[in-house]
């Protein structure tokens, strides 16, 4: 699938409308995506598990339901990929590790169950790093196969599916979205249930989504969001209503704060220049601010919480086959075992301090603007790249979105990250929609 074909691909919301109104069948849509997968999968290696016959069978059931006049969900007949850390009753779930080879869950995760209830077709399971940590899988960046994709965004970027579900405990939604040039949305912590998802860190684990436009990302989060008694981070609330409210924001332009954050020293020169130019374009709508001094230690605080909880939740299982655990994950587990209870509790207290400070910032600003990654996707496949620009926002549980509106010096995508207050996911998407419009308008004027 060429870049031009990907740009012309209709979004998931358009597909769902066409499916409901009979302009296209689910079987036709699935066949189109399977053809793209057949063409590009040998080069990109996006799938851990794919069964074309099963995908076709799901499509036929979806078409039969429409023809019978049954009620149709908001994603009826739309293909969606799921990261291979979410349990699926019809596909293996192996967490990117030989330790879990052949694992077949009996029940769907909350994510898979909600997708099916919405009528979506679970097209396949996308590759994950080892237990969703640092040791990369075989997936390559569709813009340049010699570079890392950073995570699960590659299949959406390559046009193999319109939507995908991923996770973020550090940077595994925002970073790969930046590297692959798609929209990556990490909602507020607890908005989407993690039942049936690999448990790394209850404090930090988020469910996130990848899409080719903001409307589609909002639609997918609306489908997945909701209270689940099995996940204590979720809470009873009204429908998120992100897709419905996306284009109904206030008429006044938002007020943004540019935040360098604790990882600014990692930003590549081209990234700094790109954000300088963006700041010039936004003018007085963007104000540069410095976070208080304690934020300088935020990434260390994140690592303390992460490794301690990782060692607690994964350590016993992995200890049964240490020879099958990568050096990267072994190091994380060892770091976690060394964390003292006093230091762990202190890190949780710092998280609360950060959130109180951010609440004050969000009284003045609608959203914060910051890089999504240090730069373009790095060369090579030995690493998934640095999550340093994501760790603080994951630690605090704030909603964040990566917007594919910038470009690096090698012509690779460069994401722009927006962050909003906890629970303010709709405002985040409205600001993102405004910013995308501003940048598109400026690009049009420049031609």
GIURMO-V800052 format. One record per residue. RES is the residue in one small letter. SS is DSSP state (H for helix, E for strand, - for the rest). Layout:
RES,SS  RES,SS
//
This chain:
x,-  x,-  x,H  x,H  x,H  x,H  x,H  x,H  x,-  x,-  x,-  x,H  x,H  x,H  x,H  x,H  x,H  x,H  x,H  x,H  x,-  x,-  x,-  x,-  x,-  x,H  x,H  x,H  x,H  x,H  x,H  x,H  x,H  x,H  x,H  x,H  x,H  x,H  x,H  x,H  x,H  x,H  x,H  x,H  x,-  x,-  x,E  x,E  x,E  x,E  x,-  x,H  x,H  x,H  x,H  x,H  x,H  x,H  x,H  x,H  x,H  x,H  x,H  x,H  x,H  x,H  x,H  x,-  x,-  x,-  x,-  x,-  x,-  x,-  x,-  x,-  x,-  x,-  x,E  x,E  x,E  x,E  x,E  x,-  x,-  x,E  x,-  x,E  x,-  x,-  x,E  x,-  x,-  x,-  x,-  x,-  x,-  x,H  x,H  x,H  x,-  x,-  x,-  x,-  x,-  x,-  x,-  x,-  x,-  x,H  x,H  x,H  x,H  x,H  x,H  x,H  x,H  x,-  x,-  x,-  x,E  x,E  x,E  x,E  x,E  x,E  x,-  x,-  x,-  x,H  x,H  x,H  x,-  x,-  x,-  x,-  x,-  x,-  x,-  x,-  x,E  x,-  x,-  x,E  x,-  x,-  x,E  x,-  x,-  x,-  x,-  x,-  x,-  x,H  x,H  x,H  x,H  x,-  x,-  x,-  x,-  x,-  x,E  x,E  x,E  x,E  x,E  x,E  x,-  x,-  x,-  x,-  x,-  x,H  x,H  x,H  x,H  x,H  x,H  x,H  x,-  x,-  x,E  x,E  x,E  x,E  x,-  x,-  x,-  x,-  x,-  x,E  x,-  x,-  x,-  x,-  x,E  x,-  x,-  x,-  x,-  x,-  x,-  x,-  x,-  x,E  x,E  x,E  x,E  x,E  x,E  x,-  x,-  x,H  x,H  x,H  x,H  x,H  x,H  x,H  x,H  x,H  x,H  x,H  x,E  x,-  x,-  x,-  x,-  x,-  x,-  x,-  x,-  x,-  x,-  x,-  x,-  x,-  x,-  x,-  x,-  x,H  x,H  x,H  x,H  x,-  x,-  x,-  x,-  x,-  x,-  x,-  x,-  x,-  x,-  x,E  x,E  x,E  x,E  x,-  x,-  x,-  x,-  x,H  x,H  x,H  x,-  x,-  x,H  x,H  x,H  x,H  x,H  x,H  x,H  x,H  x,H  x,H  x,H  x,H  x,H  x,H  x,H  x,H  x,H  x,E  x,E  x,E  x,E  x,-  x,-  x,-  x,H  x,H  x,H  x,H  x,H  x,H  x,H  x,H  x,H  x,H  x,H  x,H  x,H  x,H  x,H  x,H  x,H  x,H  x,H  x,H  x,H  x,H  x,H  x,H  x,H  x,H  x,H  x,H  x,H  x,H  x,H  x,H  x,-  x,-  x,H  x,H  x,H  x,H  x,H  x,H  x,H  x,H  x,H  x,H  x,H  x,-  x,-  x,-  x,H  x,H  x,H  x,H  x,H  x,H  x,H  x,H  x,H  x,H  x,H  x,H  x,H  x,H  x,H  x,H  x,H  x,H  x,H  x,H  x,H  x,H  x,H  x,H  x,-  x,-  x,E  x,E  x,E  x,E  x,E  x,-  x,-  x,-  x,-  x,-  x,-  x,-  x,E  x,E  x,-  x,-  x,-  x,-  x,-  x,-  x,-  x,-  x,-  x,-  x,H  x,H  x,H  x,H  x,H  x,H  x,-  x,-  x,-  x,E  x,E  x,E  x,E  x,E  x,E  x,E  x,E  x,-  x,-  x,-  x,-  x,-  x,E  x,E  x,E  x,E  x,E  x,E  x,E  x,-  x,-  x,-  x,-  x,-  x,H  x,H  x,H  x,H  x,H  x,H  x,H  x,H  x,H  x,H  x,H  x,H  x,H  x,H  x,H  x,H  x,H  x,H  x,H  x,H  x,H  x,H  x,-
//
